[in-house]
Amino acid sequence: MNGDSPDFDAMLSKDLKERVALILSENPAMSPEAAMQKAQFDALANNPFRPPTHGCPVNDLPPELLAHIFQLGRKMNEEEEEYDEEYDDDDGVHLEDEWETDSEEGDADEVIDEDADVVMSSPVKGTVALPSPGAPPETDGEDSDSDSDLDLEDGEEHEEDVSDLAFQVLVSHVCRHWRDIALGTHTLWTTLQFSGHLNAEKAQAWLDRSNGLPLDIFIDCTTVHDPDHDHDGDEEAPDADAVGTVQSAASAAAAAFGIILSFDPATGTLTSSTTTEPPVLAEEPVPEPCITLDDLIVIMDMIIPHVQHWRIFEVTVSYYTYMYQVLSRVAQCPSAPLLEELGLYDYEDISDEYEVFQPPELATPFVPFHGIAPKLTNVAFWGVHIAWDDSLPLLKGLREIELAYHAKNVRPSFETFRAILDASPDLELLSLCLSGPTGDFEVIEVPSLRSLVLCYLENDFVKPLVQALVLPGLEELTLDFQQEDYSDFAKQLAGPARGQSRSLLAGLTSLKLTCLPCDDATSELFMAQLGGLKNIDLNCAEEDSKRYFELLTKMKGKPQTPSFCPKLETLRLAGLEGKPIRKLVAARKAAGAALQKVLVSDRDFVDPKDEKWLRANLDTFSFFEPSDSEDDAMNDEDMDQMTDDD
């Protein structure tokens, strides 16, 4: 111990002596041993690592306040999960939280094992299984036979397992008082996420706990290895090397566990021996838990009786067979009076030929909820089509519309598309990705639109589309085009917009450019219109986007000022290393147009010295995890670079 450090042993000894002396002076008949015990007990009375002796003071709070604390805890738990998922490299695979159900008497039956599929968390994604507990332990003085039920079979409790429980489940296992409040606070149990192996009984328990409140339902069928899809005709044959490896392992195992014959020519005898070592074969990989088609049918049977309470309904699939089942079932629902968000996503790979929807036997369009969902505001149809014309009563009053990856023969007509926009006067976001209206375009004015996303659209489609749109309030634009020269389209954007004297670009405050292939002159013309831009997102893994980054470094005049985007404040970059970023930040700072915030992909290398400099010269410098599409673009760039090097 250093000389200037306090001698805690001496301090404790002095404190105890003073306490003992005081106790003996007040209680002359008490023995010194008893006085020492009392002094020690009093010294530890406020130790936060010891349970309170007179009950938990939190239990003195009004039940309404304790319920509110539980709700805040659940919200914080969900926000932490969303943050972890954003930076988790699990490609969207959800972790399975454990939770318990109620018996008919209302007691805790069990903690669901790691295959449980209803997750009390945000829609975006467990753990090692805990044993099945009985009723939660009592801490209010009542006798309980189940105090040890939360322990593992070997008598040891793993704290990391408990910490992975959803917050509302965790608090419901603290004591009977907390459990009663948690189960009675129905807002804690309104988010259901189905992912992994289905346990219908336990899922039903959550529906019962929600007690008729609006439900947020998420069904993830994207980790499918269902037998219905294990033997598709286009499935690749087993790898020959893999087969050879397995065969070699089997041969080695046979030699290790079998009969060995040997002949001795000197004696003319044949002897045999057996090996006793058991064969060791490579273990087959355990498939990820998934929702099968039969599971999906059970889920729909379970939740459809509660359709009057749906607030969010989101389904993601890897095969359209699953989505067809969902569409056919929701088409039978008479209405969804509380539904606000509808998201149907088919992540199945589409072929280059997308003129006609495949397979044709699943092309039948449906009208969800008989077209009755008066509170619906956000819709997303990715690779999923409905009966657009007959669904017009459903598609009104919308704030966000996403259409993506539709074969041309199942897209809405322009007349229907215009009717949807006209019926949504408060529309704020329109996203078209390899999708959009068919037929001849006419002028459509959408004054409320703030954000427009255009991706993977052909030149001959996107030019007349944008020409037809009147968007006086547009603030955010996302562009991602590949395989063609979009110079003419870029010039169109840089020119006066329909019904305005300025270009559509002039009113933008945020721009995301993943890829916009065009010539150098057009790139400068495009960037020159971004005088009011404050935020830009560039994927510089694409050469065409790197050109726009280089333009940001250009200066003009004396004293020098930025040639482009003079009001730029925030820069988000992928596919670029630290040196050019530092150069850009320094140049704009010297020109009196300093950047405030820079975000860089965590896939890109930034030298520690450059990082230190950037943090010192920016209000905010941080790294982000790129999306799947950005990852794909960067991987393509890496492959191109490797090819060039060869």
CORRANOR-V417058 format. One record per residue. OMEGA is omega in whole degrees, 0 to 359 (none if undefined). NEAR is the number of other ideal C-beta (glycine too) atoms within 12 Angstrom. Layout:
omega,near
OMEGA,NEAR
OMEGA,NEAR
//
This chain:
omega,near
180,9
182,6
183,6
179,6
181,10
176,12
186,13
178,11
180,12
179,13
180,14
180,17
179,17
181,17
180,19
179,25
180,19
179,18
180,25
180,28
180,18
181,17
180,27
178,21
179,13
182,14
184,16
183,10
183,11
179,19
178,14
180,18
179,13
178,16
178,26
178,21
179,18
178,23
178,29
180,21
180,19
181,20
182,23
186,20
183,16
179,11
182,13
180,8
176,7
180,12
179,17
184,18
183,15
180,12
182,16
181,20
178,11
181,21
176,24
178,14
175,17
181,12
180,19
180,13
179,16
177,29
178,27
177,18
178,25
180,36
177,25
178,20
178,28
180,32
178,22
179,19
180,30
179,30
177,18
179,22
178,30
179,19
180,17
181,21
179,25
182,21
180,17
182,18
181,15
176,19
174,16
180,24
184,22
175,39
187,32
175,39
179,44
179,41
186,48
176,44
176,33
172,28
180,17
179,9
177,10
179,20
178,26
180,37
190,24
170,30
182,38
181,38
187,25
179,25
180,28
189,42
176,42
188,49
177,46
186,46
176,42
183,31
182,31
81,29
none,30
201,37
175,29
187,22
170,24
177,37
182,26
180,25
170,36
179,24
181,30
183,37
179,29
177,26
183,24
176,21
180,15
176,16
178,12
178,22
187,14
181,26
183,20
185,19
180,27
178,35
177,22
186,21
181,15
177,9
181,11
180,14
180,21
184,21
183,16
178,14
181,26
183,26
180,20
177,31
173,38
188,43
183,36
176,42
181,47
182,31
180,33
179,42
183,36
180,31
182,30
181,28
179,28
182,35
180,35
180,26
181,29
181,38
178,34
177,23
191,32
179,25
179,27
192,39
187,40
178,34
179,39
177,46
180,42
179,47
184,43
182,39
184,30
167,34
189,34
183,28
182,22
175,38
179,39
179,24
179,33
176,43
179,34
181,26
181,34
171,31
174,20
177,18
178,24
186,28
171,39
188,36
180,41
181,38
183,44
178,40
186,45
178,32
189,32
165,33
182,24
179,28
179,13
185,21
182,23
186,14
178,11
183,17
183,9
181,10
183,10
177,10
179,9
180,12
184,10
180,11
180,10
178,16
180,13
179,13
180,16
180,19
178,17
179,16
180,20
179,19
179,16
180,19
179,19
179,19
182,17
183,19
183,18
183,19
179,15
180,16
177,12
182,12
179,12
183,10
181,8
182,6
181,9
181,8
178,11
180,13
179,13
176,12
179,11
175,13
183,16
180,11
179,13
179,11
177,17
180,14
178,18
180,15
175,8
179,9
179,8
181,10
177,16
175,25
182,29
173,37
178,42
179,31
177,28
176,21
181,33
178,39
178,24
179,25
180,40
177,36
184,21
188,31
183,37
175,29
179,20
185,33
178,33
183,23
180,29
173,40
175,32
176,33
183,44
180,38
174,44
183,38
174,37
179,31
184,32
176,39
180,27
181,42
178,40
177,34
180,34
182,41
181,35
181,24
180,28
176,37
179,29
180,21
183,32
180,18
174,25
191,36
182,21
186,29
179,36
183,27
179,31
180,40
180,33
188,38
173,34
183,36
179,27
180,30
178,14
179,25
178,16
179,10
182,11
176,24
185,15
180,16
177,29
357,21
185,17
182,12
178,10
185,27
183,22
179,19
180,26
174,31
181,29
172,41
182,35
178,21
184,27
174,26
191,36
181,18
184,25
180,37
183,27
177,31
175,40
178,34
180,42
181,32
183,37
179,42
176,37
176,37
190,25
183,35
182,21
181,20
180,33
176,27
178,23
189,37
177,39
182,26
184,27
174,39
179,26
178,30
175,41
175,35
185,41
169,35
178,34
170,36
188,29
184,23
178,18
177,32
177,34
175,33
179,22
180,25
179,20
179,27
179,36
179,29
178,24
180,35
180,38
181,23
181,22
185,31
180,17
181,21
182,36
183,27
173,30
181,40
179,35
181,38
184,31
180,30
179,38
184,42
176,33
179,25
180,19
182,16
172,25
184,21
174,21
177,29
179,23
186,35
183,21
188,26
180,33
186,25
180,29
179,41
180,36
184,41
172,31
179,32
181,36
179,23
184,26
178,15
189,30
181,35
177,25
179,26
181,34
177,38
182,26
185,28
173,39
189,24
184,39
183,21
184,24
180,39
184,26
181,30
175,42
181,35
176,42
181,36
181,35
171,26
177,16
172,22
183,19
180,35
180,25
179,26
178,32
176,41
178,27
178,29
182,44
180,31
180,25
178,17
180,30
178,27
182,18
177,20
180,12
180,21
176,29
182,37
186,40
182,30
184,29
170,38
180,26
180,31
173,43
180,35
174,49
177,41
175,38
183,43
175,30
184,32
185,18
182,19
180,16
177,28
179,34
177,26
179,25
183,41
181,40
181,28
186,30
184,38
181,24
185,24
178,36
183,26
177,29
181,41
184,36
172,46
186,41
171,37
174,34
182,34
182,27
178,37
178,40
178,30
181,29
176,43
181,36
178,24
179,31
181,40
183,32
180,27
179,24
173,17
176,12
356,7
185,11
175,18
180,20
177,31
184,24
175,35
184,41
182,27
184,25
181,40
186,24
181,28
177,42
190,38
171,46
178,39
182,38
180,38
190,23
186,27
180,20
178,29
178,39
179,31
180,23
181,40
180,37
182,24
181,25
176,33
179,25
181,19
178,27
178,16
188,32
172,24
180,38
188,22
177,26
176,44
184,29
178,40
179,32
174,21
186,28
182,33
173,18
180,29
180,17
178,11
178,13
179,28
179,26
180,15
181,22
179,35
181,22
185,16
177,26
173,29
181,17
170,21
182,29
178,22
176,25
176,24
182,24
177,31
180,23
182,15
177,25
176,33
180,24
181,23
180,32
178,30
177,21
180,23
178,29
180,18
178,15
181,17
179,15
179,11
179,10
180,10
178,8
none,7
//
